Amino acid sequence: MIETKREIILEEGVPVTIYDKGEELKETIALIGKATRQFASEISLESHRQGQFLPTTEIRNGLIVKNKIVGEDYIVVANYPEVIDRQLCTIIARMIVCNSKMTVGRLVEDADHRGKIIREFKEIYSNLSIYAEPLESEVRQMDPGKAPKSRYKIYAPSIELDIEDQIQIDVGGVMMPFKLMGYDYLTFPGLTVLEVVTETRR
């Protein structure tokens, strides 16, 4: 049974590349299909995927799996071993189809050759694949005019953020600024779940 499962993955699977925060870890073969049940009720079933990986493949929450056939990126939100006859057969991963990109900048201090302190924003995470779930969207009257306000829940790779970090998210092909409202490292260990809102400060 174990050898049969391995042969199915190798013969019927698709080539994928596994990334950790943009850094390539490994190329391998995996069986990828739509997940049959929702594992997080707030996420559209259409965005769910299930991957079956060879037992030698290291899969953990927060990694990005790129399907090289269809060009989709998936973020791993849960994984578990499939054991048959007391042997590790496959690694099952529950994943979400990434629908956006995120870049994070941070204000850092440095000194020039004269010892003068220079403060500037530097990118600490660039072009990360994420899943962005809209929570709220409205247009508000503000001085001097109307401005959109949007709130999202972001499923991102394992990253550490400061409240002052500059967050930019691809919304409809345009990088928009957001500010961090909260984060959750516990619900899906290894995955960072963020809540962000449109940044209206200039």
Stockholm file with secondary structure:
# STOCKHOLM 1.0

chainA/1-202         MIETKREIILEEGVPVTIYDKGEELKETIALIGKATRQFASEISLESHRQGQFLPTTEIRNGLIVKNKIVGEDYIVVANYPEVIDRQLCTIIARMIVCNSKMTVGRLVEDADHRGKIIREFKEIYSNLSIYAEPLESEVRQMDPGKAPKSRYKIYAPSIELDIEDQIQIDVGGVMMPFKLMGYDYLTFPGLTVLEVVTETRR
#=GR chainA/1-202 SS CHHHHHHHHHHHCEEEEEEETTEEEEEEEEEEEECSSCSSTTSCGGGEEEEEECTTSCCCTTCEEEETTTCCEEEEEEEEEEEETTEEEEEEEEEEECCEEEEEEEEEEEECTTCCEEEEEEEEEEEEEEEEEEEEEEEEEETTEEEEEEEEEEEESSCCCCTTCEEEEEETTEEEEEEEEEEESSSSTTCEEEEEEECCCC
#=GC SS_cons         CHHHHHHHHHHHCEEEEEEETTEEEEEEEEEEEECSSCSSTTSCGGGEEEEEECTTSCCCTTCEEEETTTCCEEEEEEEEEEEETTEEEEEEEEEEECCEEEEEEEEEEEECTTCCEEEEEEEEEEEEEEEEEEEEEEEEEETTEEEEEEEEEEEESSCCCCTTCEEEEEETTEEEEEEEEEEESSSSTTCEEEEEEECCCC
//
